[in-house]
Amino acid sequence: MTINKKINGTQMYAEVNGRIDTVTVTEAESILKSDLDGITELVLDFKGLDYISSAGLRLLLTLQKTMNKQGSMTIKNANETVTEIFDVTGFSDILTIE
């Protein structure tokens, strides 16, 4: 898993590649949460995300709760597999997915 972050003022854009699962979730959480202070718009680009496990979904919930207090979070470019996981788990009703 790799995460490439770009911060522009109060916006953070993060491109996530690979898998977010029990092996990688701790690293993903550390990378994504480290610069959230002062961020009002978080954009997660999942174009390169192949899979997300329940551990990854918990991370997304945590990020969403944080961003609900300080701004917004959007997920973009999720592939069919990841979108199906969001649909089956009900996360597509909780998250803003474009």
C-alpha positions as CSV (number, residue, x, y, z in Angstrom):
1,M,0.0,0.0,0.0
2,T,1.2,3.5,-0.8
3,I,-0.4,6.8,-0.1
4,N,0.6,10.0,-1.9
5,K,-0.6,13.1,-0.1
6,K,-0.8,16.7,-1.4
7,I,-1.9,19.6,0.9
8,N,-3.1,22.8,-0.7
9,G,-4.1,25.3,2.0
10,T,-7.0,23.6,3.8
11,Q,-7.4,20.8,1.3
12,M,-5.7,17.4,1.6
13,Y,-5.8,15.1,-1.5
14,A,-4.6,11.6,-0.9
15,E,-4.1,9.0,-3.6
16,V,-4.3,5.5,-2.0
17,N,-2.9,2.5,-3.9
18,G,-2.9,-1.2,-3.1
19,R,-4.9,-2.6,-0.2
20,I,-6.1,-1.3,3.1
21,D,-6.4,-4.4,5.3
22,T,-5.3,-5.6,8.8
23,V,-1.6,-5.6,7.6
24,T,-1.6,-2.0,6.2
25,V,-4.3,-0.2,8.2
26,T,-2.0,1.1,11.0
27,E,0.3,2.7,8.5
28,A,-2.6,4.1,6.5
29,E,-4.1,5.6,9.6
30,S,-0.8,7.2,10.6
31,I,-0.2,8.7,7.2
32,L,-3.8,10.0,6.7
33,K,-4.3,11.3,10.2
34,S,-0.9,13.0,10.7
35,D,-1.8,16.2,8.8
36,L,-5.6,16.6,9.4
37,D,-5.3,19.6,11.7
38,G,-6.6,22.6,9.9
39,I,-7.9,20.5,6.9
40,T,-11.5,21.3,5.9
41,E,-11.6,19.2,2.8
42,L,-10.3,15.7,2.6
43,V,-10.3,14.0,-0.8
44,L,-9.4,10.3,-1.0
45,D,-8.6,9.1,-4.5
46,F,-9.2,5.3,-4.6
47,K,-8.3,4.9,-8.3
48,G,-5.4,2.6,-7.3
49,L,-7.1,0.9,-4.3
50,D,-7.6,-2.8,-5.1
51,Y,-9.3,-3.9,-1.8
52,I,-10.5,-2.6,1.5
53,S,-11.2,-4.8,4.5
54,S,-13.3,-4.2,7.6
55,A,-10.2,-2.7,9.3
56,G,-10.0,-0.2,6.4
57,L,-13.7,0.5,6.7
58,R,-13.2,1.4,10.4
59,L,-10.4,3.8,9.4
60,L,-12.8,5.5,6.9
61,L,-15.4,5.8,9.7
62,T,-12.8,7.4,12.0
63,L,-11.7,9.8,9.2
64,Q,-15.4,10.7,8.4
65,K,-16.2,11.4,12.1
66,T,-13.1,13.7,12.3
67,M,-14.0,15.5,9.0
68,N,-17.7,15.9,10.0
69,K,-16.4,18.2,12.8
70,Q,-14.0,20.2,10.7
71,G,-15.2,20.0,7.1
72,S,-15.9,17.3,4.5
73,M,-14.5,14.1,3.1
74,T,-15.0,12.7,-0.4
75,I,-14.0,9.4,-1.9
76,K,-13.3,9.4,-5.6
77,N,-12.6,6.8,-8.3
78,A,-13.4,3.7,-6.3
79,N,-13.3,0.6,-8.5
80,E,-16.2,-1.9,-8.9
81,T,-14.8,-4.2,-6.1
82,V,-14.4,-1.4,-3.6
83,T,-17.8,0.1,-4.5
84,E,-19.5,-3.2,-4.0
85,I,-17.9,-3.5,-0.5
86,F,-19.3,0.0,0.2
87,D,-22.7,-1.0,-1.0
88,V,-22.9,-4.3,0.8
89,T,-21.8,-2.8,4.1
90,G,-24.0,0.3,3.8
91,F,-21.0,2.6,3.7
92,S,-22.3,4.1,0.5
93,D,-25.0,5.7,2.6
94,I,-22.6,7.1,5.1
95,L,-19.7,8.3,2.9
96,T,-19.7,10.8,0.1
97,I,-18.6,8.8,-3.0
98,E,-18.1,10.3,-6.4
